[in-house]
Amino acid sequence: MTFSAKAWERITPLYDKILNMPFNKELMEGSLDLEKFKFYMAQDAYYLGEFGKTLATLAGKFNDLNYVLAFTEFASGAIVVERALHESYFHEFGIPDLVNPSPTCLLYTNYILNQAAYSDVAVGVAAVLPCFWIYKKVGDHIYTNHHHDGHQYKKWIETYAGEEFAESVKLAINITDALAEKASHEVQEKMLQAFEMASKLEWMFWDSAYREETWLV
Ligand SMILES: Cc1ncc(CN)c(N)n1
């Protein structure tokens, strides 16, 4: 069994919960409160900057130059392509440029940055894989089930259900599998744990956006 098959099996119950979160269900129906979506987009802008730095950190750790290239492109993709999506919404909805990260956003970004900086590179890669893979699956699910006409969150849906993003996700999965194949049993177990932890943090990120989470002190 490949690492990716094992990893997805491990998070399947969590993935089902993600699909049924109010944020994602209402986003799909187009009924999601605009203030919640704006909150999410603002936090996600912060997230994507840190995600880009995490990918760039990982890029510098590979010996295989194909992987360096792939992760460098992922890093610029996170910042350039997804930022374009954000900027169109920022324009439309007036979301602020400077964002203070929510507790969950800070927790998630610090987790992936920490894994990229201090863990085995294969573990760092496993920690960022949910950011690709879960979004692709959720994007496809929402794309298939949403009403196409005049949907106010159409650009978001099309970004994550699109072909360009699909190519990156496939490559990220293949690289993770190749790294896992060469890793010790111990590192493979840490990779699974990192994949599961980041998947939980994806759940928390949507939940925190729905609650418009703030600092209590
Ligand atoms: C929180 C989060 N995770 C993943 C993605 C998709 N790269 C995103 N935009 N935001």
The ligand as an SDF file (V2000), in Angstrom:
LIG
                    3D

 10 10  0  0  0  0  0  0  0  0999 V2000
   -6.1090   26.7660    5.1330 C   0  0  0  0  0  0  0  0  0  0  0  0
   -5.8170   26.4060    3.7170 C   0  0  0  0  0  0  0  0  0  0  0  0
   -5.3510   25.1660    3.4170 N   0  0  0  0  0  0  0  0  0  0  0  0
   -5.0910   24.8640    2.0950 C   0  0  0  0  0  0  0  0  0  0  0  0
   -5.3050   25.7730    1.0890 C   0  0  0  0  0  0  0  0  0  0  0  0
   -5.0240   25.4070   -0.3210 C   0  0  0  0  0  0  0  0  0  0  0  0
   -3.6930   25.6040   -0.6460 N   0  0  0  0  0  0  0  0  0  0  0  0
   -5.7460   27.0240    1.4530 C   0  0  0  0  0  0  0  0  0  0  0  0
   -5.9530   27.9850    0.5240 N   0  0  0  0  0  0  0  0  0  0  0  0
   -6.0160   27.3510    2.7740 N   0  0  0  0  0  0  0  0  0  0  0  0
  1  2  1  0
  2  3  1  0
  2 10  2  0
  3  4  2  0
  4  5  1  0
  5  6  1  0
  5  8  2  0
  6  7  1  0
  8  9  1  0
  8 10  1  0
M  END
$$$$
